[in-house]
Amino acid sequence: MHINRLDLNLLVVLDAIFSEGGITQAAAKLNLTQPAVSHALARLRDVLGDPLFVRAGRGLAPTPFARGLIEPVRQALRGLEIALAEAERFDPATTKRRFTLGIRDVLEARILPALLHRICEQAPGVDLSAIHVDRRELEAELASGRLDAALDIWLVLPEVIRRVRLMEDRFVVVARSGHPRVRGRIDLDGYLAEQHVLVSARTAGPGLEDVELARLGLGRHVRLRCQHYFAGCRVVSQTDLVLTMTEHYARITNRPFANQILPFPLQGPGLDAYLYWHANVEADPASRWLRSMIVETMRSLPSRDL
């Protein structure tokens, strides 16, 4: 017998008939009609290949197969009942589980210290995995439950993916403290005249700052393309290249280097961060708790720095 042929409701009927000793009594216990219970028993007999119950006086007696089956069935039903009750109430102080969060490194460094501090205080049994997720796979990962939530910039996603804005950031320019041409400020002409570091996980294509420049018919010379902002900031600290990145992350990453952090010379749109989750966990207590932890953490962080 293949498990995918078995309806969970049939196991509930099996337990009720076993406990009550008859179809009429089981129907009353389950608040079903007698024909409905009889039909469910017929389906069970067909699926399991056993009569399950035989006439014994005015009631029904279980067959040896049914007697051997009833305890595992009851344990399974009880386990499911406990799991559903636990999921419904979700007490963070006592639960033990791991959440998986999709997140970009620029947000990871900013939120994780404070988020973990908050989680450890409220939920000592909760663990967290922060992972990189391909944006093309985000909808599927959230729908499947492999991701509980995700933090990223604004993305074009279907309505089944819910979102809330967490914060707004802006671009800044990073240059070494002794840069011969960048001394406390940089205008657009000076910015375009410099050689640049572009940080991107992609092997080719423009950065967001290049898109903003292209809108004005402008371009820049990218001398170095690398994968991580820490590496980019270190390169900047030892060369005359400049790097464009978000302000909050720049203030974290540049602490070891004492690089200059200057306003981006264009009035571009802010770089907002959003929290994403799937509609199928909208009302789930555990998901609501995780989302509240993330939102509260982000809104409690200082506006300019950690």
N, C-alpha and C positions, 0 to 999 in steps of 0.2 A: 504494500500500500504506500503510495507516494503522499507525503505530507501536504502537498499543495492541493490535494482533493478534499482536505478536511476543513470544514467550517468551524471556527471557534465556538459558535453558538451551539453546535451539535454536542460539543463536550459539556457545555453547561446543562443541556437536556439529559445527557447520560448521567451526570452527577445527581440531578434532581430525581430521575426515575430510580436510581440506585438507593438514594436516601429515603424516598417516600414509598417505594415498593409498588408503585402503580402509575399508570398514565394519568388517570383523573387527578390524583393527588399532586403529581408533578406539575400538571397544567395549572392547578390552583396556586402552587408555590411560585411558579414563574409568571403568573398572570397572563397565561396564554390559553387558547382554546384547546380542547381535547384533540380535535383533528390535527391541529398544528403540531402538537407533541407527537402524535402517532406518525405524522409525515416525517418529522425529524428522526424518530427512531428507525423508520424504514430506510432513510438515507444513511444513517449510521451503520445499519446492518449491511447495506450494499457496499459501503466504502470499506468497512472493516472485515467483511466476509465472515461474520459470525452472528447468530441470533441475538446474542447479548443478554436477553431476558426470556424466560419461559414461564408459562402459566403455572402458578402454584396456589391452589385454592382460589381466594378472591383477589390475590395480588400477583405480582411478578417476582420471580427469583432470578438473580444474576447467574449467567453461565460462568464456568471457570475462567474463560477468557476475560469476561467483564470484571470478575473479582481481581484478576491480576492487573487489569488496566486501571482500576479506579483510583488507587493511591497515587500513581504518577500523574494522572489527570488532575486530581485534587491539588497536588503540590504545584503543578503548572498553573492552574487557575488561581491558587492562592498567591503564588509568586507574582503573577501578572497583576492581581488586585493590589498587592503591596506596592509594586512598582508604580502603578497608576496613581495610587493614593499619595505616594512620595512625590511624584512629579507634579501632582495637583497642588500640594501645599509648599513644596520646596523650601526647606528650612536651611539657609546658607550656613548656619552655625553647626549643623550636624551632617550635612550632605557630603559625600565623597565622590567627586567626578572631575573630569578634565574638560575644559573648554578649549576650542581651537579658534584662533583669531587670525584672519588674513590681514596683513599690515605691511606698509612700505617702511623702509629703514628710516626715512626722514621723520615719520611719526613714531616709529618704534622707540627711538632714543628719547623722545619727548614724553611719551605717556607711560611707558612700562614701569619705570621706578615708582611713580606715584600710584599707578593702578595696582601693582603688586602689593604695595604697602596697605592700600585700602582693602584688597581682597584678603590678605593675611590677617588683618584685624577682624574682619567680619565672617570669614569662611576658611577656617584652618584646614579643612579637608579638600579645598578646591585647588586644582592645578591649572596651569595655563600654558598652551602652546601658541607661540606667535610665529607664523610662517609666511613666506612669500607665495603669492598666488598670481598666476597669469590672468590678467584682466579679462581675456577672452573666455576664461573658464569660471569666472566669478559667479555668474548666475547658476550654473550647474553645480558648483561646489556648495553654494548656499542651499539650493533646492534639495540636494542629497543629504544634507546634514553633516557632511564632512567638514564644513565650516559653520561655526555658530554665528559668527558675525565678521564684518570686514571694515577696515578703515582705509579710505583712499580719497583722492580728489573727486570732483564731479565726473560721473561716468554716465553715458547714455545706456540705460537699462530699462527693461519692461516694468510695468506697474507692479508686478508681483514681487519685485524687489523694493522693499521699503527703505527709506533713508531719513536721516536727520542731520542738519549741519552742526558741526562741532566747533569749528574755529575758522577764522580767516587769517591768512598769512600774506606776506608780501615778499617780492624779490629784493635782494640786496646784492651788492658787489663786494667781493672779498679780494683784498690786495695786501701784500706784505707790508709790514710797518715802515720799512725803509725804501719803499718803491720810489724811484726818482721822479716819476711823473704823476703819481697819485698821492696827494698829501691832504688827507682829510675830506676830500670831495672828489667827484668825478662827473663831468658833464657828458652829454651824448657824443659830442665829437671826440672827446678823450676816450670814452668807452669804445667807440668803433675803431680808434687808432691802435688800441692794445691787442695783444694776442691772448687767446682765451682757452680756458679749460672747460670742457663740456662733460658733465657726469650723466651717464645714461646706462641703463641695463641693456638697451638695444644696441645692435652692432652698427646701425646706420640710422640716418634720419635726424631731423632738427629737434632741438630742445624747445621747451615752452617759451623760453625767452627769444629764441629764433623766430618762432611763429609771431610773437608780438612785434619784432623788428620787421619781419616780412610784410606785415600789414601796412607799414610805412614805406615800403620799398627799400629797406635797409638790410645790410648783412654784416657779418663780422668774420674774422679769421680765427677758426678753432684750431689751435696748435696741438692740443692734446684732448683726446677723448678717453675717458676712463670710467670705471664701474662704480666707484664709491667716493662719497664726499670727503671722508677722512683723508683718503689718498690725495684727492684734489686740493684740499686745504694744506696738506703738507707740501705738495708741489708748489703751491702759491707762496708758501713761507720761504722757499729757497730759490725762487725765480722771479721774473717780472711779469709772469702770466697772471691774469685775473680770472676769477670764478664767480659765476652768478648762481645763487641758490636762495632758498627761503630763509627769512630772518631768524625764526625760532631755532631752526636746526643749525644755522650758521653760528649762533651764540653758544650752542653746546659744543659743536665740532671744533671750533677755533680756540677753545680755552687753552690747549697746550701750545698754541702757535703765536698768540697775540697779534694776529693779522688785523688789519683795518676792516671794518664792516661799514659799508657806505650805502646810501640810498641808491636804488636802481634809477638811472636817469630818464626813465619814461614813466608816465602815469598810466600804468597798465592795470588790469583788473586784479583783484585779490586772488590768492590761491587758496580756495576753501578746502577744508577737510570734512568728510562726511562719514557717518556710521551707517553701514548697510546690513540688512537682514532680510530673510525671506518671509513672505506672508504666512507661510505654514507654521511659523513659530511666533506669530504676532501676539497671541494670547498665552503662550507657554510661560509659566511662572519662572522657570530657570532662565529662559532667554530674556525675559523682562528684567530680571535681577542683573544679569550680565550687562545688558544695555544701560541700565541705570548706573552701574559702577563706572562704565566708560564715560557716559555723559557727565556724571558728577565729577569724575577725575579731571576731564578736560576743562570743565568750566571752573574748576578750583585752581588751576595752574596760573601763575603770574602771567600777565599779558605779554611781557617781553622776553621773559627768560624763566628757567626753572630755579 
